[in-house]
Amino acid sequence: MNKLVEHILKSNNNMNINSVLADGSYDSNKNFKYLYEKEILPGIKIKKNSISSTKNTNTRNKEVTSQQQYFDRWKKKRKYGYRWMAETAFSSLKRMFGE
């Protein structure tokens, strides 16, 4: 994730990124730590078997608790439901140009 975010920042004159929406494949302490350091709000869906742990970053533990207890509220707050727009755009591009 850090390479992707850094690429976007450099390509767009260090524009400000407020949040990142990502699926469960990005659910890792490394990604949560990176986003915290960059002051970017994580919109990463946690894996179903995730638990709060002392091995996790504080940010990830908060997300685990929030998603497990109040998923609909978390989804609305993070605007996670808007991820479909990006998925649709990528799908269209792949149909036009291939993988």
PyMOL commands that set and color helices and strands:
alter all, ss='L'
color gray80, all
select helices_A, chain A and resi 2-11+24-26+29-37+58-69+71-78+80-97
alter helices_A, ss='H'
color red, helices_A
select strands_A, chain A and resi 19-22+41-44
alter strands_A, ss='S'
color yellow, strands_A
deselect
rebuild
show_as cartoon
